[in-house]
Amino acid sequence: AARRVHLGSRTFIGGLLTGLLGTLATIPLVMRTLYPRLSARVLQMFGNIVTPAATRLRIERTEEQPGSTNGQIGYSLAEMAEIVGGVLRAMGLTRQISRLVIFVGHGSSSMNNPHEAAHDCGACGGARGGPNARAFAQMANDPRVRSLLATAGLRIPDDVHFVGSYHNTCDDSMTYYDLDRVPVGRRSEFVRARNALHEARQRNAHERCRRFESAGTTYSIESALRHVEGRSEDLSQVRPEYGHATNALCFVGRREWSQGLFLDRRAFLTSYDPRQDDANASILEGLLRAVIPVCAGINLEYYFSYVDSAGYGCGTKLPHNITSLLGVMDGAASDLRPGLPWQMVEIHDPVRILFVIETTPDAMLRIMDDNPAIAQLVRNRWVQLATLNAESGDIQLFLENAFVPFDTSDVALPSVASSMDWYQGKLGHLPFASVVGNAVTSNHGTTEVTQ
């Protein structure tokens, strides 16, 4: 019914009725402005009157050749095994797999931000990752796919179950798919995982709120979650989320060496285990073909929208009107505006992204030689590049078409008991810190750490 009304209002007769009944629209308008979170919950309550039918993804192709007809849509079993195996190997998730694996896609929804490509998946042109996560979980749970993977040397134990899910990065909500397929033996573990993720989304909302001037600095984690839920539904809120603003780094490597670092929400984290790669760094090469262009594109989008908001960006979003569902224009008469609005980039620090990759300089040079798109970004200085030897801590920085040692001897990170202790009450950019547990400051100003 809502869709029919939405489409009908764009017809000639529907437009006349909209003009006559338009005054009634002031009720939800006022509610969404004064009580955004309550309005969203009321609408959700009415929406729950009609329960949608349970659905199943049909992702298996029944015909040999792909195409546009029903039997040609989807993937063959071999393609599913290649997708699942490629993702798991790229992340290093090939042994000691947890009995419950939650695979999360991301996206965003807000009442007052039409710039979807900047908040949803930038690699997908503004699409959302929930369907991908759901499809991946279904592939990974298929016994036939696991059998093919086992013959290729990647064994997923029979008691492992994958759950697809979706994280809304604006209101920090989590949606889980196909829970009726979770085995009975895994349900208690899912409840524990869901509770842990609920705690994580509260803390995530709390850390995000420190950059919102309207949020205040004394929120509890519960209040912070309520705040981001409300601002995502607020018609008057021009900054529902800052998205990728402040991005400056991309770490490609094992999570062990970045664990415990407070990075101020400035880093893309791409999991990669060089111990499971071959001598030619083939897995890393496949990762970087996506990671470097995508993260560089996001970074440069924010960079240019900040340094020239009127030219490369689209200025302030206050006079913007959505035009033909294609883009935005100023008022009723302007060209379509490129780039991002000022309200999305105002806190951004316009630096060109630094890729820190756990590999050797020789492997990185070989990858650049074989991939012109990566080489163009690096050698033309659209991005910065460094390699890391995680065991020794040695860093090689790419300068003047060669890798040179980077001196880290005089670099010392402050130690803090928790990230919340470090950022609480602060709005601006923060130095990185090492979260080590209980940290106390001595009378001499140095930090003593107790494990």
Sequence and secondary structure as in RCSB ss.txt:
>XXXX:A:sequence
AARRVHLGSRTFIGGLLTGLLGTLATIPLVMRTLYPRLSARVLQMFGNIVTPAATRLRIERTEEQPGSTNGQIGY
SLAEMAEIVGGVLRAMGLTRQISRLVIFVGHGSSSMNNPHEAAHDCGACGGARGGPNARAFAQMANDPRVRSLLA
TAGLRIPDDVHFVGSYHNTCDDSMTYYDLDRVPVGRRSEFVRARNALHEARQRNAHERCRRFESAGTTYSIESAL
RHVEGRSEDLSQVRPEYGHATNALCFVGRREWSQGLFLDRRAFLTSYDPRQDDANASILEGLLRAVIPVCAGINL
EYYFSYVDSAGYGCGTKLPHNITSLLGVMDGAASDLRPGLPWQMVEIHDPVRILFVIETTPDAMLRIMDDNPAIA
QLVRNRWVQLATLNAESGDIQLFLENAFVPFDTSDVALPSVASSMDWYQGKLGHLPFASVVGNAVTSNHGTTEVT
Q
>XXXX:A:secstr
 HHHHHHHTTSHHHHHHHHHHGGGGHHHHHHHHHSHHHHHHHHHHHHTTS         B  SSS  SSGGGSSB
 HHHHHHHHHHHHHHHT SSS  SEEEEEEEE   TT   HHHHSBGGGTSB SHHHHHHHHHHHH HHHHHHHH
HTT    TT EEEEEEEETTTTEEEE  GGGS HHHHHHHHHHHHHHHHHHHHHHHHHHTT TTT S   HHHHH
HHHHHHHT TT S S  TTTT  EEEEE GGGTTTEE TT EEEEE  GGGS TT HHHHHHHHHHHHHHHHHHH
HHHHHHHTTTTTS   STTEEEETTTEEEETTSS    S  HHHHTT      EEEESS HHHHHHHHHH HHHH
HHHHTTSSEEEEE TTT  EEEEETTEEEEE  TT    EES HHHHHTT  S    EEE SEEEE TTS EEEE
 
